[in-house]
Amino acid sequence: MADTGSKRRKRRKTAAVYIRRRITAILIFIAIVTGIVLSLTVFFNIENIEVKGKLEIYTKQEVSNASGLRKGDNIFRFSAYNTKNRIIHDLPYISDVVIKRILPSTVTISVKEADNALVMVCQGSYLILTQDLKIINSLSSYSGKSLMIYGVEPLSMKSGEMLTSENEASVKNLRDMVGYLAELDLLSDATAINSSDRLDLALLMKGRILVKFGTSGDLERKFLMLAEMIHNQLSDEDMGILDLSVSGKATFAPRDDTALAAAVSDSMYGIKITPPEPAPEETAEEEPAGE
């Protein structure tokens, strides 16, 4: 009988330990779930959205708006990857975005603007365009690296609208020229475009090669020849006028900076040419004096 009572007490003790462990595990689980729920609802809500980086085309508020983040949102309940892509999609001239969470309540958005904006000087303002000629913004000043556009008089300067003009041919020529530059990886080398005269389209490359296309006829072939000349024929020291007006033929005429500046100013007022850097002079080694 004593052994039987002892076994019963042992079983009751084991059962009590098991129950306590189960209850403890359940309480820990509830505490963890409660903590997660509170962190995603009550705690760690966004109070500060800080936009960092040098901005000229966009404002910090525009970047913040494009992110989709709002004060009061939970700091853990948004995707940094999706937020970055949203900003780049909505603001075409943002080239890089880094998003960081700083607990308990701050999100920083570090951005960098692209260097290849299309900029049109119009009525004392700088009109910023995308590559497909959508108007992004109108600025009172702009100092970034850009492709300057001449020869198009816009009918509207309203952000979000496509560029239009009474001279429809100038817009079409501009769109075609920018498209070929992008397709042939020449956009970063282009300094200025004038598409106003359909018989005398002009382009300044690298600040020192004035390209004369003549008419818009056979323009794709002319741009292919331009790419060949820029990439394989002309050196970093060449400066002058590249005549592509005759289809299938390229003629380069060297010019000094004064003559080139005069030619450029005819169609691209205000543009400064960029003479090539002078080659460093080689210093002759002195021969040791004989004894």
N, C-alpha and C positions, 0 to 999 in steps of 0.2 A: 504493500500500500504506500509505503514511504517513497519507494522508487517511482510509483505512478504519479504521486503528487509533485515530486521533483520535476518530472518530465513535463507535467502540465504547466508548472510555473516557468520552466525554461521556454516552452512554446509561446506562452503569453508574453514573456519578455522579448523574445525574438520578433513576435508580431508587432509589439509596441515600437521596437526600434525601426522596423520596416515602415510602419505607418508614419513615424516621425520623419524618416528620411524622405518618404514620398511627399509629405506635407512641405518639408523644407525645399525640396526640388521644385514643387509647384509654386511656392512663394517666390523663389529665385526667378523662375520663368516669368511669373507675373510682373516682378520688378523690372526684369529686362525689357519685356514687351511695353510696360508703362513708360520706361525711359526712352525707348525708341519712338513711341507714339508722341511723347511730350517734345522730344527733340525735333520731330517733323511737323509739329503743330504749334506748340506754345513757345518753346525755346529756340534760339538760333535763327530768329527772323532777321531779314536784311534791313538794316537801318541806314547804311551808307553805301552808295555806288560811286566809286571814284574812277574817272576816266583820265588816263595818263598818256602822254606823248605829244609831240609837236603837231598841231593841226592848223591847216590853212583852208583846205577845201570844205571841211565839215566842222561843226561845232561839237563841243563835248556833249551837249544835250542831244544832238542828233545821234551820236554814237550810243548814248545811254538808251534813247528811245528804240534804236534798232536792235539792241540786245534783248528787248522784251522783258527785262528784269524790272521788278517794281519793289519799292519799299514795302515791307510786310510779308513778302514772299519768304519761304523757308530757304535758308542758305544751302541745304542739302538736296532740295527737291528740283534742281534744274541741272541740265546737262551742259557742262562747259563746252563740249565739242559742238553740240547743236547751236549753242548761243554764239560761238565763234563763227560758224558757217552762216548763221542768220545775219550777222553784222556784215560779213564780206559780201553776201548776196545783195543786201539792201543798200550797201554803200560801196559801189564798184571801185572807188579809188582808195579803199583801205586794203593794204596788201598783207598785213600781218596783225594778228590779235592774240594776246596772252591773257587768260582770265585766271585769277587767283581768289580763293576764299580765305579770308582772315577772320578767324573766330574771335568773338562770338557773332559779329553782325556786319562785317564789311566785305564787299566784293570789289576788287580792282580790275579794271579793263585797260590793259596797255595796248595801244594801237600805233600803227605806222602807216602813213599815207604813201601811195605809190608815186614813183618819180616820173611817170610817163603820161601825165594829164594832157588832154587836149584843151587849149586855152584860146579864146577869141577875145580880142580887145574890141569892145563895142560900147559906144556912148559913154566913155569914161569908166566903164566897168570891165571886169574880167569874167567872161562867161565860161564856165567849166563844163566840158562835154565828155560823154563816154565815147568809146570807139565806134558805137553805132549811132552817134550824134544825138544822144538824149541829153537834154540840159539838166545838169546836176545842181548847179548853184550859180549865183551871180555875186562876185566879190568886189569890194572897193580897192583891194590890193592883193597881189599874189607874187611870191618870190621863189616858188618851187621850180624844179626842172620841168619843162613842159614843151609840147609841140605847139607852136603858135600858128593860129589860123588867120588868114587874110582873105579878103575878097568876097565874103558872104555877109549880107545885111539881113539879120534875122527879123522875122515878122513879130516874134514874141521872145521874151527873155524869161518866161515862167518856168520854174523848176518842175521837172517831171515830163515836160513836153518834148517832142522830137523837134530838131532844128528844121525850120522852114524859112523860105525866102521867096521874094517875088522872082528872083533869078533862080528858077528851079534847077537849071543846068549846073550852077555853081555848087549847089548842095549835092547833086548826084556825082559830080566830079570829085568833090571832097570825100564823099563816102567811098567811092571807088579807090581813090589814092590812099586813104587811110587803111582800107581793107587789104590792098596789095602790100603796103608797108608791114602790116601785122603778119600777113601770110608768109612773107619772105624774111621775117625776123629782122626787119630794118627799122622798126618803129623807134627803138631807143637811140638810133643814130640820126633821126630826123629832127631838124631844128625848127623849120617853118614851111608852111604851104600857102600858095596863093592859087585858088581855083576859080577866080572871077572871070577870066578870059578863056573861053573854051578853045581859042586858037593859040593860046600861049600859057599853058599850065606850067607852074614853076614850083620847085622844091629845093630847100636848102638842107644839105646833109652835113652833119658833123661841124656845122658852123663855118665851113670853108669850101664846100663843093656846091655851087649853084647848078641845079639840074634843070635844063630847058626841055620840056616834053613836046612843045608845039601843040598840036591838036590832041583831043582825047581819043582819036582813032588808034586802034591797035595798042591800047594802053597797057594791057597785060604783058605783051611782048617787050614793051619799053621798060617796064619794071623788072622783068627778068634780066634784061641787059644791065640795068642799074645794079641789081644784086651782084652780077658777075663783076662789074667794075669795082664796086665798093669792097667786095670780099677778096677778089683775086688780082685786080689790075692796079688800082690806085694805092699808093703808099701813104703812110701816116704824115709824110711831108708834103704831099700834093695839095695844092690850093688853086682853084680856078673854076672854069665853066665847063660842064659836061653837057654836050648837045646830043639829045636823043630824038630830036624832032623828025629825023628821017628814019622810018621804021627799018629795023635791021642793021642800023649803023650807029656807032658811038664815037663821038669826037670830043677829045678833052683838050681845052686850051688853058694853059697855066696863066694865072693872073697874080699880081702882087696884091697886098692887102688893100691898098688905096683903090685900085681898079676894081677889085671884087666888091668892095664896100659900095662903090658907086653903082655897080650893076644890081646888087641886092636891094639897094634903097629904092630902085625904080618900082618894085612890086611888094617889098616887105619893109615898110617904113618902121624905124625904131629897132630893127634887128641888128645886132652887132656881130660881125664875123669873128671867127676864132682862128687866128693864124696858128699853124703848127708850131709845136715847141721846137726851138732850135736844137739841133744835135749838139751834144757836148763836144767841145774841141778836144782832140787827142793831143796829149802832151808828149812830145818827142823825148825819148830817153837820152840823157846825156851820156856820151861815151867816156869811159874813164880816161883821164889824161895819161899820156905815155910818160914813162919815167925817163 
